[in-house]
Amino acid sequence: MQRAIPARERTVLAVIGTSGSGKTTLLEFLIAGLAGQGLKVNVVKHSHHDLELEPPHKDSSRLRRAGAAEVMVASPFRVAIVRELRGAPEPSLDEQLDRLSPADLTLLEGFKSYPVAKLEVYRAATGKPPLYPNDTRVIAVASDLPAPADLRPGVAWLDLNQPQAVLAWLGQHLKKVSANA
C-alpha cells in the first residue's frame, strides 16, 4: 500500500489563465508527456458550474439523489466517487488533494487564488490582462507573445507554441522541487 502524502508535502502546480487561453490543451500535452516518461500525474479541475457526471437514469445517480452522501462506482476500468455537498462548503484544496492517491505531480486547472506555485497560460487574443504581474506565485508564463522587458526576475517565460519547451521546463521544475524536498 502506498503511503499517503499530506497535501502540504505534495508537488503541486496550478495552471491558470483566462477562459480561452489554452489551459486544457496545454495540460493534455503536459500530462501525456509526463505519463509517457513514466510519471504518475493527478489533476484537480476546478469548476464554478454544477457537475452532472452521470446520466440521471443510471443507478448511481438515482442512489445519490435518494440521499447517499457518497456513491462510488467501480469497474475494471475506473473508479469514481461522487460526493454530494448538500449545502456544506466546498472542500478545501488540501481536503481535495488528500483524497487523491500519491503522484509525482498534481496539476491543478484553475485555483487562481490558492497559494501554490503557478504556470500561467496567457494569450493576448483573449482580450484580458495577464495575471502574473499581480501574483508572485506565478513562476512561469507560457505565452504566444515575447517576454516583456519588465518581467519579474525568476519568472520563466515559455513559448506556448512550443509545448515541448514547456514540458522540458516542467521536467526541470520537478527536478528542482525534488532536490529541495
KOLLO-730814 format. One record per atom (N, C-alpha, C, CB): residue in three letters; x negated, y, z negated. Coordinates in steps of 0.02 Angstrom, whole numbers, plus 50000, padded with zeros to 5 digits. Glycine has a CB too. Example, Ala and Ser with C-alpha at 12.3 -4.5 7.8 and 13.67 -1.06 7.14 Angstrom:
residues 2
ALA493404971649610 ALA493854977549610 ALA493404983549610 ALA494354977649548 SER493584988849646 SER493164994749643 SER493555000249606 SER492964997049714 
//
This chain:
residues 181
MET499584994150000 MET500005000050000 MET499565006250000 MET500485000049939 GLN499755011250041 GLN499365017350044 GLN499505021749984 GLN499505021050109 ARG498975025049960 ARG499025029649904 ARG499405035849926 ARG498325031449876 ALA499875038049885 ALA500235044249900 ALA499765050149892 ALA500865045049854 ILE499735054449940 ILE499305060249938 ILE499745066249920 ILE498925061450006 PRO499625069449862 PRO500025075249844 PRO499995080449899 PRO499795078249777 ALA500535084049909 ALA500585088949963 ALA500005093849962 ALA501245092649960 ARG499795096049903 ARG499265101049899 ARG498595098349922 ARG499215103649828 GLU498525091749926 GLU497895088749949 GLU497925086650022 GLU497725082749906 ARG498485087350054 ARG498555085250124 ARG498275090450171 ARG499295083850141 THR498065088150229 THR497845092750281 THR498465094750320 THR497305089550328 VAL498635101050314 VAL499255103750344 VAL499075109850387 VAL499775105650289 LEU499375110250445 LEU499295116050488 LEU499985117750517 LEU498775114650545 ALA500195123950508 ALA500825126250536 ALA500685129050605 ALA501175131550490 VAL501095127150653 VAL501075130050720 VAL501665134850724 VAL501095124550777 ILE501505141250730 ILE502025146450726 ILE502035150450791 ILE501915151050665 GLY502555154250800 GLY502625158550858 GLY503355159950869 GLY502305155450922 THR503485164750912 THR504175166550926 THR504495161350972 THR504225173550957 SER505145161350975 SER505515156751018 SER505295157751091 SER506275157751011 GLY505175152251125 GLY504975152551195 GLY504235153351207 GLY505325158151228 SER503835153351153 SER503115154351161 SER502745148051183 SER502815156851097 GLY503055142151173 GLY502735135951194 GLY502485131651137 GLY502165137451238 LYS502735132751077 LYS502515128851019 LYS502615121351029 LYS502895131150956 THR503215119351048 THR503365112251055 THR502945109051110 THR504105111251069 THR502865112451165 THR502465109751220 THR501735108751197 THR502485114551281 LEU501455113651162 LEU500775112951137 LEU500745107351085 LEU500525119551106 LEU501225107051040 LEU501235101750990 LEU501255094851022 LEU501835102550943 GLU501655093951073 GLU501685087451108 GLU500985085451134 GLU502185087751167 PHE500635090251163 PHE499975088851189 PHE499485087151133 PHE499715094951229 LEU499495091251079 LEU499035090051023 LEU499165083350989 LEU499095095750973 ILE499795081750978 ILE499965075450945 ILE499745069550988 ILE500735075050931 ALA499885069851052 ALA499675064351096 ALA498915063651097 ALA499925065551168 GLY498565069351098 GLY497835069151098 GLY497545066351034 GLY497555075951110 LEU497805068550977 LEU497575066050913 LEU497745058650903 LEU497875070150856 ALA498355056750921 ALA498555049750916 ALA498115045450961 ALA499305048850934 GLY497945048051020 GLY497505044451066 GLY496805043451038 GLY497475048151131 GLN496615047650990 GLN495965046950956 GLN496015042450895 GLN495705053850936 GLY496615039650884 GLY496705035150827 GLY496905038550762 GLY496085031350816 LEU497075044950765 LEU497275048450704 LEU498025047750693 LEU497075055950708 LYS498225047650630 LYS498935047550612 LYS499155054650600 LYS499065042950549 VAL499675056750637 VAL499925063550632 VAL500655063350613 VAL499825067350700 ASN500825067150562 ASN501525068250542 ASN501735075150566 ASN501625067450464 VAL502385076150574 VAL502655082650594 VAL503255084150551 VAL502835082750669 VAL503295090350529 VAL503905092850496 VAL504135098750539 VAL503775094950421 LYS504725098150567 LYS505025103350609 LYS505555106950569 LYS505315100350675 HIS505485113450562 HIS505985117250526 HIS506505119850575 HIS505665123150487 SER507135119550554 SER507675122150594 SER508145126350551 SER508065116350628 HIS508395131550579 HIS508885135750544 HIS509595133550560 HIS508785143150564 HIS509655128450602 HIS510305126050625 HIS510495119650589 HIS510295124950702 ASP511145118150589 ASP511375111850562 ASP511105106150606 ASP512155111650558 LEU510975100550575 LEU510695094850612 LEU511225089350618 LEU510065092050577 GLU511325087150677 GLU511765081350689 GLU511325076050721 GLU512395083250736 LEU511105071350680 LEU510605066450702 LEU510915059850725 LEU510125065150647 GLU511545059250717 GLU511865052850735 GLU512565054250762 GLU511895048050674 PRO512795050250809 PRO513475051250833 PRO513985050250776 PRO513625046350892 PRO514495054350773 PRO514975054050718 PRO515325047250710 PRO515505059250728 HIS515375043250763 HIS515725036850758 HIS515275031150731 HIS515995034850825 LYS514625032250724 LYS514175027050701 LYS514265025850626 LYS513435028850716 ASP514145019650605 ASP514235017750535 ASP513845022350488 ASP514025010550524 SER513215023850505 SER512805027850460 SER513105034750449 SER512095028550488 SER513385037750501 SER513705044250495 SER514335043650452 SER513875047150564 ARG514715038550465 ARG515335037550426 ARG515175036750352 ARG515725031450453 LEU514645033050335 LEU514465031950265 LEU514215038350233 LEU513925026450260 ARG513825042250270 ARG513585048650245 ARG514175053350232 ARG513085051850295 ARG514635053750280 ARG515215058150271 ARG515675055750216 ARG515595058750336 ALA515645049250201 ALA516055046550146 ALA515795048750078 ALA516085038950150 GLY515175051150075 GLY514915053650012 GLY514225051049992 GLY515375051949959 ALA513915046750032 ALA513245044250014 ALA512755050150011 ALA513005038950066 ALA512335050249960 ALA511845055549953 ALA511315054950007 ALA511515055249884 GLU511095048750021 GLU510615047450074 GLU510825041150110 GLU509895046850046 VAL510685040950174 VAL510805034950213 VAL510165033350250 VAL511415035850263 MET509915027350242 MET509335025150279 MET509565020450333 MET508805021750233 VAL509345021650393 VAL509485017250450 VAL508815014250469 VAL509825021050510 ALA508775007650470 ALA508145004250484 ALA508244999250541 ALA507865000750421 SER507744998950584 SER507744994150639 SER507024991950648 SER508044997150705 PRO506914987050692 PRO506224985150705 PRO505814990650740 PRO506214978850748 PHE506134996050760 PHE505805001250799 PHE505685007750760 PHE506205002750859 ARG506125009350713 ARG506035015550675 ARG506485015450613 ARG506195021750718 VAL506335020050568 VAL506725020850507 VAL506895028250502 VAL506325018450443 ALA507505029850484 ALA507715036750475 ALA508105037350410 ALA508135039350535 ILE507975042750375 ILE508355044250314 ILE508715050850325 ILE507895044450250 VAL509355050850316 VAL509745057050319 VAL509995058450248 VAL510345056450370 ARG509815064350224 ARG509985066350156 ARG510445072350160 ARG509345068050113 GLU511015071850129 GLU511495077350126 GLU511315081950068 GLU512215074650119 LEU511265088350081 LEU511115093150028 LEU511735095149989 LEU510775099350057 ARG512305095150021 ARG512945096849989 ARG512885102749941 ARG513195090749951 GLY512615108249967 GLY512575114449928 GLY511925115249889 GLY513145114749882 ALA511535109949882 ALA510895110549847 ALA510415114549891 ALA510595103449831 PRO509915117649861 PRO509445121449902 PRO509035116949948 PRO508975125549858 GLU508815119750003 GLU508375116050048 GLU507745113950010 GLU508175120450111 PRO507515107750019 PRO506915105649983 PRO506315110050001 PRO506755098249999 SER505885111049951 SER505285114949964 SER504835111250013 SER504895116449897 LEU504355114750041 LEU503895111450086 LEU503515105850050 LEU503395116550116 ASP503305106949989 ASP502965101649951 ASP503415095449944 ASP502755104149882 GLU504055096549929 GLU504515090849923 GLU504585087149990 GLU505205093249899 GLN504615090950044 GLN504675087850110 GLN504035083850126 GLN504795093150164 LEU503455086750112 LEU502825083350125 LEU502755077050083 LEU502245088050113 ASP502985077350021 ASP502935071549977 ASP503335065650001 ASP503155073449907 ARG503835066750043 ARG504245061250070 ARG503905057750128 ARG504925063950092 LEU503395060850156 LEU503055057850214 LEU502505053050192 LEU502755063350258 SER502355048250234 SER501795043750220 SER501145047550232 SER501835037350264 PRO500595045150203 PRO499955048550214 PRO499765048750288 PRO499405044950174 ALA499425054150306 ALA499215055050376 ALA498555058950376 ALA499765058750417 ASP498215058650433 ASP497605062650441 ASP497765070050446 ASP497225060350503 LEU498355071550473 LEU498565078450482 LEU499325078750483 LEU498275081550547 THR499595083750449 THR500315085150455 THR500385091950488 THR500675084950384 LEU500715091850544 LEU500845098050581 LEU501545100450564 LEU500765097050658 LEU501605106950554 LEU502255109950541 LEU502435114150601 LEU502235114350475 GLU503055113550624 GLU503285118150676 GLU503755123050642 GLU503645114350735 GLY503545129250643 GLY503925134350607 GLY503575135750541 GLY504655132250596 PHE503975136850489 PHE503705138250422 PHE503245144350422 PHE503315132050396 LYS503455149550459 LYS503055155650466 LYS502875158750399 LYS503415160650508 SER503325158450351 SER503215162150288 SER502855157950235 SER503865164450260 TYR502715151750249 TYR502395147450199 TYR501645148750195 TYR502525140050215 PRO501355148350135 PRO500635149850126 PRO500185143950145 PRO500505151850054 VAL500165142350209 VAL499725137050235 VAL499345139750295 VAL500145130550255 ALA498805136350314 ALA498435138350374 ALA498885137850435 ALA497795133850383 LYS498795142550482 LYS499255142950539 LYS498875143950605 LYS499745148650529 LEU499155140850656 LEU498955141950725 LEU499545145350759 LEU498765135050762 GLU499435151450783 GLU499985154950816 GLU499945153750891 GLU499955162550801 VAL500515152350921 VAL500585151950993 VAL500895158651014 VAL501025145751016 TYR500525162451054 TYR500755169051072 TYR500745170151148 TYR500335174351038 ARG501315172051174 ARG501375173951245 ARG501695180951246 ARG501805168751286 ALA501375185551280 ALA501645192351286 ALA502315192251321 ALA501155196851324 ALA502425187451365 ALA503045187151405 ALA503665186251361 ALA503005181451455 THR503585184051298 THR504175183451255 THR504455190251236 THR503995179451192 GLY504045195451245 GLY504275202151227 GLY504245203751153 GLY504965203151251 LYS503985199151114 LYS503935200051041 LYS503205201351022 LYS504215193851003 PRO503095205050969 PRO502395206250948 PRO502095199950917 PRO502365212150897 PRO501435199450918 PRO501115193750887 PRO501185194050811 PRO500365193350907 LEU501105188350779 LEU501175187850706 LEU500495188550671 LEU501495181250687 TYR499945186550704 TYR499295186150672 TYR499045192650641 TYR498795183750721 PRO499205198650668 PRO498925204650636 PRO499175205650565 PRO499105210750678 ASN499755202950549 ASN500055203950482 ASN500055197650440 ASN500765206550490 ASP499695192450461 ASP499695186150423 ASP498975183550418 ASP500155180850457 THR498685184450360 THR497985182350351 THR497895174850350 THR497715185250286 ARG498435171050349 ARG498385163750351 ARG498345161050423 ARG498975160550316 VAL498425165350472 VAL498335163250542 VAL497585162750553 VAL498665168350593 ILE497355156550567 ILE496635155250576 ILE496455154550650 ILE496425149050538 ALA496965153850692 ALA496845153250764 ALA497465155550802 ALA496665146050783 VAL497345158150862 VAL497885160250906 VAL497765156950973 VAL497935168150912 ALA498265153550999 ALA498245150851067 ALA498685155451109 ALA498505143251070 SER498375158751158 SER498735163851196 SER498545163551269 SER498595170751167 ASP498975166451310 ASP498825167051381 ASP498515173951397 ASP499465166151423 LEU498345177651345 LEU498015184151351 LEU497285183551327 LEU498385189651312 PRO496855188151349 PRO496175188151321 PRO496195190651249 PRO495705192651364 ALA495675188951212 ALA495635191051142 ALA495605198651137 ALA495015187851107 PRO495975201551090 PRO495945208751081 PRO495285210851048 PRO496555211151040 ALA495085216851060 ALA494455219451032 ALA494485219850956 ALA494295226251060 ASP495075220950928 ASP495135221750855 ASP495345215350820 ASP495635227250840 LEU495205209550849 LEU495375203150818 LEU495015202450751 LEU495205197250865 ARG495385200550701 ARG495115199650633 ARG494555194450635 ARG495665197550584 PRO493985195850603 PRO493445190950601 PRO493685184250572 PRO492855193650559 GLY493445178850601 GLY493625172250577 GLY494225169150611 GLY493745172450504 VAL494585173050651 VAL495165170350688 VAL494925167850755 VAL495735175850696 ALA495035161450769 ALA494845158550833 ALA495355160650886 ALA494795150850829 TRP495125162750945 TRP495575164551000 TRP495505159151053 TRP495405171651029 LEU496055155751068 LEU496045149951112 LEU496475151251173 LEU496295143751075 ASP496275148351229 ASP496635149151292 ASP497215144151293 ASP496155148151353 LEU497815146651289 LEU498405142451289 LEU498475138451354 LEU499035146651278 ASN498185141051408 ASN498215137551472 ASN497685132051478 ASN498135142451529 GLN497285131251426 GLN496785125951422 GLN496915121951358 GLN496055128851423 PRO497455118051357 PRO497635114451295 PRO497095109751270 PRO498275110551306 GLN496665107351315 GLN496115103051294 GLN495635106951248 GLN495725100351355 ALA495555113351260 ALA495135117551217 ALA495475118551149 ALA495005124451251 VAL496125119051148 VAL496485119651085 VAL496415113151045 VAL497245121351096 LEU496465107551079 LEU496365101051047 LEU495665100451019 LEU496505095251096 ALA495165102651057 ALA494465102351033 ALA494385106750971 ALA493975104751088 TRP494685112750971 TRP494655117050912 TRP494975113550852 TRP495015123850926 LEU495545110350863 LEU495895106950809 LEU495465101250781 LEU496575104150833 GLY495125097650824 GLY494675092350801 GLY494125095150758 GLY494375088650860 GLN493835100750778 GLN493315103950737 GLN493605106550671 GLN492995109750777 HIS494195109250674 HIS494525111650613 HIS494625105850564 HIS495215114950629 LEU494855100050588 LEU494955094250545 LEU494295091950514 LEU495275088550584 LYS493765092050553 LYS493095090050526 LYS492875094850471 LYS492565089950582 LYS492995101350482 LYS492795106350433 LYS493205105450368 LYS492895113550461 VAL493855104350376 VAL494275103450317 VAL494065097150279 VAL495025103050337 SER493915091750315 SER493715085550283 SER493045086350246 SER493655079950335 ALA492595090150275 ALA491945091250244 ALA492005095250180 ALA491475094750292 ASN492505099650176 ASN492605103850117 ASN493055100650064 ASN492895110350138 ALA493335094750080 ALA493805091550033 ALA493435088049976 ALA494255086450070 
//
